[in-house]
Amino acid sequence: MGKDLNTKKNQHFVPQFLQRYFSYNGNEKTIGMFNVNNKIFRLSAPIKTQLYSEYFYGKSGKLETWLSELESKSAPIFRAMWKTEKLPAYETISQLEMLHFLLILDLRNPIRFKCLQDFEELINNTKSGITEGNIPTDLIPVLKNLQNEDGKIKSLISAVKIVPDLTVLKYKLLKNTTNIPFIISDNPLVLYNQFLEKRKWNFVSQRGYGVKGLQMFLPINDQYLLILYDSIVYKVGCKKEIVVKIDCQHSINQLNILQFLNSTDTINFNHKVSEHYIRTLYERSMRYKKANEVFIKVHGIYDGNGNVDSLREGIELGVTDLKVNLSIQKIKFLSKSKAVKLDNSLVQLRKGIKLNDIKTFAITTVLNNDLTQ
């Protein structure tokens, strides 16, 4: 695609409207910033210089325009959350628009495309368990195509097909009543799974959009956080509560630490956050493994007689999950969650959900290398 002369060079992957909700003294122009790599702390930096990459969505302007239109429809929905404590009603257009925005916020992030690049390198350097060479490289051209402008356009616009899988998730607002503000990062939508963490599930990824026990956390401003959750597994506050008050500082600290662990290198916040708090939280986050690091595991496949088949192997591609033994005030396991069973599938999907091609790349990819074919 050719370059459109009107295309913006600096393309933000975290919408500026969301950053403005965390702006310095509500001025909607500047925001606090901490760079994890060089440990630089700034109490106020221009929002236009934060969380962007030059021509990240291409020079044609097509995808950037599409994202801008999506943000324009979504911004009033999210502003109403912290302005009036209003959430979209279930089974409405507003609910679908909210879910679509969250999905795209996750998939448009540079960390997703970096994972694709990292998978390329790993595939080229992973040895087969049953041959003297490497594992098959058939997937590499697909990974490359997903990273160019046409690939990004196709994958992001097609991702609307995943929205129905999220409609069964319940959602509420967590209201922070402590004196510790919520913060965000360069990858602010956190996907977690306390259920599979508790069950010690260690295959592929625990954060697929259709996976049992999924939780999503998105800070809306320093006082409110949107949570989506699998209501077969969890309860959040009382049944009829839309806004659930959290007065536990430890819970707020945990949710803020997740922003560090989910980020690439940048944490953002408003004027209520002190440098001491950010640096302390950063040190605490170092105890845990960061999310979004890719891995490949080569598994033997049993032949049905209890022996490993010498001609077949399974190749598991995945990304690291957030695992901090999360425990948040008023987020509890339902008693009936004990009866939720795990099966032999690598991906533990919620009832009624099928793994299509889009989800395969959004969640993880599992390849089978069958040398008998």
C-alpha positions as CSV (number, residue, x, y, z in Angstrom):
1,M,0.0,0.0,0.0
2,G,1.2,3.5,-0.8
3,K,1.6,6.3,1.8
4,D,-1.3,8.6,2.3
5,L,0.0,12.2,2.9
6,N,-2.6,12.8,5.5
7,T,-1.6,9.7,7.6
8,K,-0.4,10.5,11.0
9,K,3.2,9.5,11.6
10,N,2.8,8.9,15.4
11,Q,0.2,6.1,15.7
12,H,-0.9,5.4,19.3
13,F,-1.5,1.8,20.3
14,V,-3.1,2.8,23.6
15,P,-5.9,5.3,22.6
16,Q,-5.2,8.9,23.8
17,F,-8.7,9.1,25.2
18,L,-7.9,6.4,27.7
19,Q,-4.6,8.1,28.6
20,R,-6.5,11.3,29.2
21,Y,-8.5,9.7,32.0
22,F,-5.1,9.4,33.8
23,S,-3.9,12.9,33.0
24,Y,-2.0,15.2,35.3
25,N,-4.6,17.1,37.4
26,G,-7.2,16.1,34.7
27,N,-5.7,18.5,32.2
28,E,-6.0,15.8,29.4
29,K,-2.7,16.9,28.0
30,T,0.0,15.3,30.2
31,I,0.5,12.1,32.1
32,G,3.0,10.6,34.5
33,M,5.5,8.1,33.0
34,F,8.0,5.5,34.3
35,N,10.2,3.6,31.9
36,V,10.9,0.2,33.2
37,N,14.1,-0.3,31.2
38,N,16.0,2.9,32.1
39,K,14.2,3.5,35.4
40,I,13.3,7.1,34.4
41,F,10.4,8.7,36.3
42,R,8.5,11.7,35.0
43,L,5.5,13.1,36.8
44,S,4.3,14.9,33.7
45,A,4.9,14.1,30.0
46,P,2.9,15.0,26.9
47,I,0.3,12.4,26.1
48,K,1.0,12.8,22.4
49,T,4.5,11.5,23.1
50,Q,3.3,8.4,25.0
51,L,2.5,4.9,23.8
52,Y,2.9,5.3,20.1
53,S,5.1,4.0,17.3
54,E,5.9,5.6,14.0
55,Y,3.6,4.2,11.3
56,F,2.9,1.2,13.4
57,Y,-0.4,0.5,11.6
58,G,1.1,1.4,8.2
59,K,1.5,4.4,5.9
60,S,-1.7,4.0,3.9
61,G,-3.8,5.3,6.8
62,K,-6.5,2.7,6.3
63,L,-6.1,0.8,9.6
64,E,-5.3,4.0,11.5
65,T,-8.6,5.5,10.2
66,W,-10.5,2.4,11.1
67,L,-9.1,2.4,14.7
68,S,-9.9,6.1,15.1
69,E,-13.5,5.4,14.2
70,L,-13.7,2.5,16.6
71,E,-12.2,4.7,19.4
72,S,-14.8,7.5,18.6
73,K,-17.6,5.1,19.2
74,S,-16.0,3.6,22.3
75,A,-14.9,6.7,24.2
76,P,-18.3,7.8,25.4
77,I,-19.0,4.3,26.8
78,F,-15.8,4.3,28.8
79,R,-16.2,7.9,29.9
80,A,-19.6,7.1,31.3
81,M,-18.1,4.3,33.5
82,W,-16.1,6.7,35.7
83,K,-18.3,9.8,35.2
84,T,-21.7,8.3,36.1
85,E,-20.8,4.7,37.1
86,K,-22.8,3.4,34.1
87,L,-22.1,0.2,32.3
88,P,-23.6,-1.0,29.0
89,A,-26.7,-3.1,29.4
90,Y,-26.4,-6.7,28.4
91,E,-27.5,-7.7,24.9
92,T,-27.2,-4.2,23.5
93,I,-25.1,-2.6,20.8
94,S,-23.2,-0.7,23.5
95,Q,-22.2,-4.0,25.1
96,L,-20.9,-5.3,21.7
97,E,-19.0,-2.1,21.1
98,M,-17.4,-2.3,24.5
99,L,-16.3,-5.9,23.9
100,H,-15.1,-5.1,20.4
101,F,-13.0,-2.3,21.7
102,L,-11.4,-4.4,24.5
103,L,-10.6,-7.2,22.0
104,I,-8.9,-4.8,19.6
105,L,-7.1,-3.0,22.4
106,D,-5.5,-6.4,23.2
107,L,-4.8,-7.5,19.6
108,R,-3.5,-4.2,18.3
109,N,-0.8,-3.9,20.9
110,P,2.9,-4.1,19.7
111,I,3.5,-6.9,22.2
112,R,1.3,-9.2,20.1
113,F,3.3,-8.6,17.0
114,K,6.5,-9.0,18.9
115,C,5.3,-12.4,19.9
116,L,4.9,-13.3,16.3
117,Q,8.5,-12.2,15.6
118,D,9.8,-14.2,18.6
119,F,8.0,-17.3,17.4
120,E,9.7,-17.0,14.1
121,E,13.1,-17.1,15.8
122,L,12.2,-19.9,18.1
123,I,10.8,-22.1,15.3
124,N,14.1,-21.7,13.4
125,N,16.1,-22.7,16.5
126,T,14.0,-25.5,18.0
127,K,15.2,-29.0,17.4
128,S,12.9,-31.9,16.6
129,G,12.8,-34.7,19.1
130,I,12.6,-37.4,16.4
131,T,14.8,-36.1,13.6
132,E,18.3,-34.5,13.5
133,G,16.9,-31.3,12.1
134,N,14.6,-28.5,13.3
135,I,10.9,-28.6,13.7
136,P,8.8,-27.8,10.6
137,T,8.9,-24.1,9.5
138,D,5.6,-24.1,7.6
139,L,4.1,-21.6,10.0
140,I,6.8,-18.9,9.5
141,P,5.3,-17.4,6.3
142,V,1.9,-17.1,8.1
143,L,3.6,-15.3,11.0
144,K,5.3,-13.0,8.6
145,N,2.1,-12.1,6.8
146,L,0.3,-11.3,10.1
147,Q,3.0,-8.6,10.8
148,N,2.8,-6.6,7.6
149,E,0.2,-3.8,7.0
150,D,-2.2,-6.0,5.1
151,G,-1.9,-8.8,7.7
152,K,-2.7,-6.4,10.5
153,I,-5.7,-5.0,8.7
154,K,-7.1,-8.4,7.9
155,S,-6.5,-9.9,11.4
156,L,-7.8,-6.9,13.3
157,I,-10.9,-6.2,11.2
158,S,-11.7,-10.0,11.2
159,A,-11.4,-10.2,15.0
160,V,-15.0,-9.0,15.3
161,K,-15.9,-12.7,14.8
162,I,-14.5,-13.4,18.3
163,V,-16.8,-10.9,20.0
164,P,-19.7,-13.4,20.5
165,D,-17.4,-15.5,22.6
166,L,-17.0,-12.7,25.1
167,T,-20.8,-11.9,25.4
168,V,-21.2,-14.6,28.1
169,L,-18.7,-12.9,30.4
170,K,-20.2,-10.8,33.2
171,Y,-18.8,-7.3,33.9
172,K,-18.7,-4.9,36.7
173,L,-16.8,-1.8,37.9
174,L,-14.3,-2.1,40.8
175,K,-14.3,1.2,42.7
176,N,-11.1,2.0,44.4
177,T,-11.8,3.7,47.7
178,T,-8.2,3.6,49.0
179,N,-5.7,6.4,48.7
180,I,-3.6,4.4,46.2
181,P,-4.6,5.2,42.6
182,F,-4.9,2.7,39.8
183,I,-2.2,2.9,37.1
184,I,-2.0,1.7,33.5
185,S,0.8,0.6,31.2
186,D,1.7,0.3,27.5
187,N,-0.4,-2.9,27.5
188,P,-3.3,-2.0,29.9
189,L,-5.8,-4.8,29.3
190,V,-4.7,-7.6,31.7
191,L,-5.9,-11.1,31.0
192,Y,-5.7,-13.4,34.0
193,N,-7.1,-16.8,35.0
194,Q,-7.3,-17.6,38.8
195,F,-9.2,-20.7,38.0
196,L,-6.6,-22.4,35.9
197,E,-3.8,-21.1,38.0
198,K,-5.4,-22.8,41.0
199,R,-5.9,-26.0,39.0
200,K,-2.2,-25.8,38.1
201,W,-2.9,-26.0,34.4
202,N,0.4,-25.5,32.5
203,F,-0.3,-26.2,28.9
204,V,-0.4,-23.5,26.1
205,S,-2.0,-20.4,27.6
206,Q,-4.5,-19.7,30.3
207,R,-5.7,-16.4,28.7
208,G,-7.5,-17.4,25.6
209,Y,-10.7,-15.5,25.0
210,G,-12.8,-18.6,25.1
211,V,-11.0,-20.3,28.0
212,K,-12.7,-21.4,31.2
213,G,-12.0,-19.0,34.1
214,L,-11.0,-16.0,32.0
215,Q,-10.7,-12.6,33.7
216,M,-10.1,-9.2,32.1
217,F,-8.9,-6.2,34.1
218,L,-8.8,-2.7,32.5
219,P,-8.2,0.4,34.7
220,I,-10.5,3.2,33.4
221,N,-9.0,6.0,35.6
222,D,-7.3,6.2,39.0
223,Q,-10.5,5.2,40.8
224,Y,-12.3,2.7,38.6
225,L,-11.4,-0.6,37.0
226,L,-13.5,-2.6,34.6
227,I,-13.6,-6.3,35.2
228,L,-15.0,-9.0,33.0
229,Y,-15.2,-12.6,34.3
230,D,-16.4,-16.1,33.8
231,S,-19.6,-16.2,35.9
232,I,-19.6,-20.0,36.0
233,V,-16.4,-19.8,38.1
234,Y,-16.4,-16.5,40.0
235,K,-18.6,-14.0,41.8
236,V,-17.6,-10.3,42.1
237,G,-19.3,-8.5,45.0
238,C,-23.0,-9.0,45.6
239,K,-25.1,-10.4,42.8
240,K,-27.0,-7.1,42.1
241,E,-24.0,-4.8,42.5
242,I,-22.8,-3.0,39.4
243,V,-20.1,-1.1,41.3
244,V,-18.1,-3.1,43.8
245,K,-16.1,-1.0,46.3
246,I,-12.6,-2.1,47.1
247,D,-11.0,-0.6,50.3
248,C,-8.1,-3.1,50.6
249,Q,-4.8,-1.5,49.7
250,H,-3.2,-4.9,49.1
251,S,-5.7,-5.7,46.4
252,I,-5.0,-2.4,44.7
253,N,-1.3,-3.0,44.8
254,Q,-1.8,-6.4,43.2
255,L,-3.8,-5.0,40.4
256,N,-1.2,-2.4,39.8
257,I,1.6,-4.9,39.8
258,L,-0.2,-6.8,37.0
259,Q,0.2,-3.6,34.9
260,F,4.0,-3.9,35.4
261,L,4.0,-7.6,34.5
262,N,1.8,-7.1,31.5
263,S,3.8,-4.2,30.1
264,T,6.7,-3.9,27.6
265,D,8.5,-1.0,29.2
266,T,6.2,1.9,30.1
267,I,3.9,2.6,33.1
268,N,1.6,5.6,33.2
269,F,-0.3,7.3,36.0
270,N,-1.7,10.6,37.2
271,H,-0.5,13.3,39.7
272,K,-1.7,11.3,42.7
273,V,1.1,8.7,42.3
274,S,4.4,9.2,44.0
275,E,7.8,8.3,42.6
276,H,8.5,6.2,45.7
277,Y,5.3,4.2,45.1
278,I,6.1,3.4,41.5
279,R,9.7,2.4,42.2
280,T,8.5,0.2,45.2
281,L,5.9,-1.5,43.0
282,Y,8.5,-2.1,40.3
283,E,10.8,-3.8,42.8
284,R,7.9,-6.0,44.0
285,S,7.0,-6.9,40.5
286,M,10.5,-8.3,39.9
287,R,9.5,-11.3,42.1
288,Y,7.3,-12.6,39.3
289,K,7.7,-13.7,35.7
290,K,6.4,-11.3,33.1
291,A,3.6,-12.2,30.7
292,N,3.8,-12.4,26.9
293,E,7.1,-14.3,26.6
294,V,6.9,-16.9,23.9
295,F,7.9,-20.6,24.2
296,I,7.9,-23.8,22.2
297,K,7.8,-27.2,23.8
298,V,8.2,-30.5,21.9
299,H,6.1,-33.3,23.3
300,G,6.2,-37.0,22.6
301,I,2.9,-38.6,21.5
302,Y,1.8,-41.9,22.9
303,D,0.8,-44.6,20.5
304,G,-2.2,-46.0,22.5
305,N,-0.2,-48.8,24.1
306,G,1.6,-46.7,26.6
307,N,4.7,-46.1,24.5
308,V,6.0,-42.9,22.9
309,D,5.4,-43.0,19.1
310,S,8.9,-42.7,17.5
311,L,7.4,-41.1,14.3
312,R,5.1,-38.5,15.7
313,E,5.5,-35.5,18.1
314,G,3.4,-32.6,19.2
315,I,4.8,-29.1,19.0
316,E,3.3,-26.6,21.5
317,L,3.6,-22.9,20.9
318,G,2.5,-20.6,23.7
319,V,3.1,-17.4,25.7
320,T,3.7,-17.1,29.4
321,D,0.8,-16.3,31.7
322,L,0.5,-14.0,34.6
323,K,0.8,-16.0,37.8
324,V,1.0,-14.1,41.1
325,N,-1.4,-16.1,43.2
326,L,-3.8,-13.3,42.7
327,S,-6.2,-12.6,45.6
328,I,-8.5,-9.6,45.3
329,Q,-11.0,-8.4,47.8
330,K,-14.6,-9.4,46.8
331,I,-13.5,-11.6,43.9
332,K,-14.4,-15.1,45.0
333,F,-14.7,-18.6,43.5
334,L,-18.2,-19.9,43.3
335,S,-18.8,-23.2,45.2
336,K,-20.0,-24.8,41.9
337,S,-16.6,-24.0,40.3
338,K,-15.2,-27.0,42.0
339,A,-17.4,-29.1,39.7
340,V,-16.0,-27.6,36.6
341,K,-14.0,-30.3,34.9
342,L,-10.9,-30.1,32.8
343,D,-10.6,-32.4,29.8
344,N,-7.8,-33.8,27.7
345,S,-7.7,-30.8,25.4
346,L,-4.7,-28.5,25.4
347,V,-7.1,-25.5,25.4
348,Q,-9.8,-25.6,28.1
349,L,-12.6,-23.9,26.3
350,R,-15.9,-22.7,27.8
351,K,-19.0,-24.6,26.8
352,G,-20.2,-23.9,23.4
353,I,-17.0,-22.2,22.1
354,K,-15.1,-23.6,19.1
355,L,-11.5,-22.8,18.3
356,N,-11.4,-21.2,14.9
357,D,-8.5,-19.9,12.8
358,I,-8.6,-16.4,14.3
359,K,-8.5,-17.7,17.8
360,T,-5.7,-20.0,17.0
361,F,-3.4,-17.0,16.4
362,A,-5.0,-14.8,19.1
363,I,-4.6,-17.5,21.8
364,T,-1.8,-19.8,20.7
365,T,-1.0,-22.3,18.0
366,V,-0.5,-26.0,18.4
367,L,1.1,-27.9,15.5
368,N,1.3,-31.6,15.0
369,N,4.4,-33.0,13.2
370,D,3.4,-36.4,11.7
371,L,6.3,-37.9,9.8
372,T,4.1,-40.8,8.6
373,Q,2.3,-38.5,6.2
